[in-house]
Amino acid sequence: MGKVNWIGLWTLIRREVGRFFSVYRQTVLPGLISSGLYILVFGFTLEQRIEEINGIPYTLFILPGLLMMNTLTNATANTSSSMLQMKLLQQLPDILTAPLSAMEISIAYIIGGTVRGTVNGVLVMILGIVLIDLPVHSPILTVCFIIMVSWAFASLGLILGQLSDSWDQLAMMQNFFLTPLSFLGGVFYSINMLPDWAQTISLFNPIYYMINGIRFTTLGIADTSPLTSFIMALVMTMLFTISAILLMHSGKKIKE
């Protein structure tokens, strides 16, 4: 591996971060608004029937799940949409001919997605603190976990963007994979409320561990071992990052 092209890397990172900040009405505000609506509709309404889960008021209980769902959705969307847009507009050859390695290109896109996921996650956390007095038991650990999950799903988004040939294909991957797993990951309920067979199935859902981990760092409660959640997040981060870099290096669906 040669020397890192820091100037090129920084330029691409700045472009990716600036891209979503320049359209914050589409990339930041919708997540805040939808999270606020979830709190109002699901939280305050269902709290009349479900007062507490594991000793935590229902509205507080669902907030970490909403935070994580917003984080991973935005991190994935940023890299996948950016990559697919570059492919469809035939702009990728310009980047591929630049003096940047596959790793540098991948890392730049991933950092852009990580920043967007982290910004959205932190803003939802602040929204929770303002609206419902969310108690963040470990602020540093919470932010670090948000960053790690954002990195993992930004890497996943880069993979999805490289493998997709159209917006329909990308939407199908997200709608049939990411969205169902997010809602079935325990955003609105504790898996301890489920039958034994459903609890077992939930343990095979990787997003469940992301929600379980963030719920521990904010509320101090968890359905399963927080250590398992942190290990799962770390494994996913490493796996998706390496896969994204290798796929970029191979040029599959890019140089064809």
C-alpha positions as CSV (number, residue, x, y, z in Angstrom):
1,M,0.0,0.0,0.0
2,G,1.4,3.4,-1.0
3,K,1.2,6.8,0.7
4,V,-2.2,8.1,1.5
5,N,-3.5,10.9,-0.7
6,W,-4.6,13.1,2.2
7,I,-5.6,16.1,0.0
8,G,-7.7,13.9,-2.3
9,L,-9.2,12.1,0.7
10,W,-10.1,15.3,2.5
11,T,-11.6,16.8,-0.7
12,L,-13.9,13.8,-1.2
13,I,-14.9,13.8,2.4
14,R,-15.7,17.5,2.4
15,R,-17.8,17.0,-0.8
16,E,-19.8,14.2,0.7
17,V,-20.4,16.0,4.0
18,G,-21.2,19.2,2.3
19,R,-23.6,17.4,-0.1
20,F,-26.1,16.4,2.7
21,F,-25.6,19.5,4.7
22,S,-26.5,21.7,1.7
23,V,-29.9,19.9,1.5
24,Y,-30.6,19.6,5.2
25,R,-34.3,20.0,4.6
26,Q,-34.2,16.6,3.0
27,T,-31.5,14.9,5.0
28,V,-31.9,16.2,8.6
29,L,-35.3,17.8,9.2
30,P,-37.4,14.8,8.1
31,G,-35.8,12.5,10.6
32,L,-36.4,14.9,13.4
33,I,-40.0,15.5,12.4
34,S,-40.8,11.8,12.0
35,S,-39.2,11.0,15.4
36,G,-41.3,13.8,17.0
37,L,-44.4,12.3,15.4
38,Y,-43.6,8.8,16.6
39,I,-43.2,10.2,20.2
40,L,-46.5,12.0,20.0
41,V,-48.5,9.3,18.2
42,F,-47.0,6.1,19.6
43,G,-45.5,7.3,22.8
44,F,-48.1,9.5,24.4
45,T,-51.0,7.5,22.9
46,L,-49.9,4.0,23.8
47,E,-48.5,5.1,27.1
48,Q,-52.2,5.2,28.2
49,R,-52.3,1.4,27.8
50,I,-48.6,0.5,28.3
51,E,-47.4,2.6,31.2
52,E,-44.0,1.0,31.7
53,I,-41.6,-1.5,30.2
54,N,-38.8,-2.8,32.5
55,G,-39.7,0.1,34.9
56,I,-39.3,2.8,32.2
57,P,-42.2,5.0,31.0
58,Y,-43.2,3.8,27.5
59,T,-42.4,7.1,25.8
60,L,-38.9,7.1,27.2
61,F,-38.5,3.4,26.3
62,I,-39.1,3.9,22.6
63,L,-36.9,6.9,22.2
64,P,-33.6,5.0,22.0
65,G,-35.0,2.8,19.3
66,L,-36.2,5.8,17.3
67,L,-32.8,7.3,17.7
68,M,-31.0,4.2,16.4
69,M,-33.5,3.7,13.5
70,N,-33.0,7.3,12.4
71,T,-29.2,6.9,12.7
72,L,-28.8,3.8,10.7
73,T,-31.4,4.8,8.1
74,N,-29.6,8.1,7.4
75,A,-26.1,6.6,7.4
76,T,-27.2,3.9,4.9
77,A,-29.1,6.4,2.7
78,N,-26.2,8.8,2.4
79,T,-23.6,6.4,1.0
80,S,-26.0,4.3,-1.1
81,S,-27.7,7.3,-2.8
82,S,-24.4,9.1,-3.4
83,M,-22.8,6.1,-5.0
84,L,-25.8,5.2,-7.1
85,Q,-26.2,8.8,-8.3
86,M,-22.6,9.0,-9.3
87,K,-23.0,5.7,-11.3
88,L,-26.2,6.9,-13.1
89,L,-24.7,10.3,-13.9
90,Q,-21.5,8.7,-15.2
91,Q,-19.4,10.7,-12.8
92,L,-17.6,7.7,-11.3
93,P,-14.9,7.5,-14.0
94,D,-13.7,11.0,-12.8
95,I,-13.1,9.7,-9.3
96,L,-11.7,6.3,-10.5
97,T,-9.1,8.1,-12.6
98,A,-8.1,10.4,-9.8
99,P,-5.0,9.4,-7.7
100,L,-7.1,7.8,-5.0
101,S,-7.1,4.1,-4.0
102,A,-10.2,2.0,-3.5
103,M,-9.7,2.3,0.2
104,E,-9.4,6.1,0.2
105,I,-12.6,6.4,-2.0
106,S,-14.5,4.0,0.2
107,I,-13.4,5.6,3.5
108,A,-14.4,9.1,2.2
109,Y,-17.9,7.9,1.3
110,I,-18.2,6.0,4.6
111,I,-17.1,9.1,6.6
112,G,-19.7,11.2,4.8
113,G,-22.4,8.7,5.7
114,T,-21.1,8.4,9.3
115,V,-21.3,12.1,9.8
116,R,-24.9,12.2,8.5
117,G,-25.9,9.2,10.7
118,T,-24.2,10.7,13.8
119,V,-25.7,14.2,13.3
120,N,-29.2,12.7,12.9
121,G,-28.8,10.4,15.9
122,V,-27.5,13.2,18.2
123,L,-30.3,15.5,17.1
124,V,-32.9,12.9,18.0
125,M,-31.2,12.4,21.3
126,I,-31.4,16.2,22.0
127,L,-35.0,16.2,20.8
128,G,-35.7,13.5,23.4
129,I,-34.0,15.4,26.2
130,V,-36.0,18.5,25.3
131,L,-39.4,16.9,24.8
132,I,-39.5,14.1,27.3
133,D,-36.5,14.7,29.5
134,L,-34.6,11.7,28.2
135,P,-32.0,10.6,30.8
136,V,-28.7,9.8,29.0
137,H,-26.8,7.7,31.5
138,S,-23.6,7.6,29.6
139,P,-23.4,10.5,27.0
140,I,-19.8,9.6,25.9
141,L,-20.6,6.0,25.4
142,T,-23.9,6.9,23.6
143,V,-22.2,9.1,21.1
144,C,-19.4,6.6,20.5
145,F,-22.0,3.8,19.9
146,I,-23.9,6.1,17.5
147,I,-20.7,6.8,15.6
148,M,-19.8,3.1,15.4
149,V,-23.2,2.1,14.2
150,S,-23.2,5.0,11.7
151,W,-19.9,3.8,10.3
152,A,-21.2,0.2,10.0
153,F,-24.4,1.1,8.1
154,A,-22.6,3.8,6.0
155,S,-20.4,0.9,4.9
156,L,-23.5,-1.2,4.2
157,G,-25.0,1.6,2.2
158,L,-21.9,1.9,0.1
159,I,-22.2,-1.8,-0.7
160,L,-25.9,-1.5,-1.6
161,G,-25.1,1.6,-3.8
162,Q,-22.4,-0.3,-5.7
163,L,-24.6,-3.4,-6.3
164,S,-27.7,-1.4,-7.4
165,D,-28.3,-0.5,-11.0
166,S,-31.4,1.7,-10.4
167,W,-33.3,3.6,-7.8
168,D,-35.9,0.8,-7.8
169,Q,-33.3,-1.8,-6.9
170,L,-31.9,0.3,-4.1
171,A,-35.4,1.0,-2.7
172,M,-36.2,-2.7,-2.9
173,M,-33.1,-3.6,-0.9
174,Q,-33.8,-1.0,1.7
175,N,-37.6,-1.6,2.0
176,F,-37.3,-5.4,2.1
177,F,-34.2,-5.6,4.4
178,L,-33.5,-2.5,6.4
179,T,-36.9,-1.2,7.2
180,P,-38.5,-4.5,8.4
181,L,-35.4,-5.4,10.5
182,S,-35.5,-2.0,12.1
183,F,-39.2,-2.3,13.1
184,L,-38.7,-5.9,14.3
185,G,-35.6,-5.0,16.3
186,G,-37.5,-3.9,19.4
187,V,-38.1,-0.2,18.7
188,F,-41.6,-0.2,20.2
189,Y,-41.4,-3.2,22.5
190,S,-39.1,-5.3,24.6
191,I,-38.4,-8.8,23.2
192,N,-39.2,-10.2,26.7
193,M,-42.8,-9.4,25.8
194,L,-42.7,-11.9,22.9
195,P,-43.3,-15.6,23.0
196,D,-40.1,-17.8,23.3
197,W,-40.0,-18.6,19.6
198,A,-40.2,-15.0,18.7
199,Q,-37.5,-14.0,21.1
200,T,-35.2,-16.6,19.6
201,I,-35.9,-15.2,16.1
202,S,-35.2,-11.7,17.3
203,L,-31.7,-12.7,18.4
204,F,-30.8,-13.3,14.8
205,N,-31.8,-9.7,13.9
206,P,-28.5,-7.7,13.9
207,I,-30.4,-4.4,14.3
208,Y,-31.9,-5.7,17.5
209,Y,-28.4,-5.5,19.1
210,M,-27.9,-1.9,17.9
211,I,-31.2,-0.9,19.5
212,N,-30.4,-2.9,22.7
213,G,-27.0,-1.3,22.9
214,I,-28.2,2.3,22.6
215,R,-31.0,1.6,25.1
216,F,-28.4,0.6,27.6
217,T,-26.2,3.6,27.1
218,T,-29.2,6.0,27.4
219,L,-31.6,4.3,29.8
220,G,-29.3,1.9,31.6
221,I,-31.5,-1.1,30.7
222,A,-31.1,-4.0,28.2
223,D,-32.9,-7.1,27.2
224,T,-29.7,-9.0,26.6
225,S,-26.1,-8.5,27.5
226,P,-24.9,-5.0,26.5
227,L,-21.5,-6.4,25.8
228,T,-23.0,-8.7,23.2
229,S,-24.5,-5.6,21.5
230,F,-21.2,-3.8,21.5
231,I,-19.3,-6.8,20.1
232,M,-22.0,-7.3,17.4
233,A,-21.7,-3.6,16.4
234,L,-17.9,-3.9,16.2
235,V,-18.1,-7.1,14.1
236,M,-20.6,-5.5,11.7
237,T,-18.5,-2.4,11.4
238,M,-15.4,-4.4,10.5
239,L,-17.2,-6.8,8.2
240,F,-19.1,-4.2,6.2
241,T,-16.1,-1.9,6.0
242,I,-13.8,-4.6,4.6
243,S,-16.5,-5.8,2.3
244,A,-17.2,-2.3,0.9
245,I,-13.5,-1.7,0.3
246,L,-13.0,-5.0,-1.4
247,L,-16.0,-4.5,-3.6
248,M,-14.8,-1.0,-4.5
249,H,-11.3,-2.5,-5.3
250,S,-12.9,-5.2,-7.5
251,G,-14.8,-2.6,-9.5
252,K,-17.9,-4.8,-9.6
253,K,-20.9,-3.0,-11.1
254,I,-18.7,0.1,-11.3
255,K,-16.1,-0.5,-14.1
256,E,-18.4,-2.8,-16.1
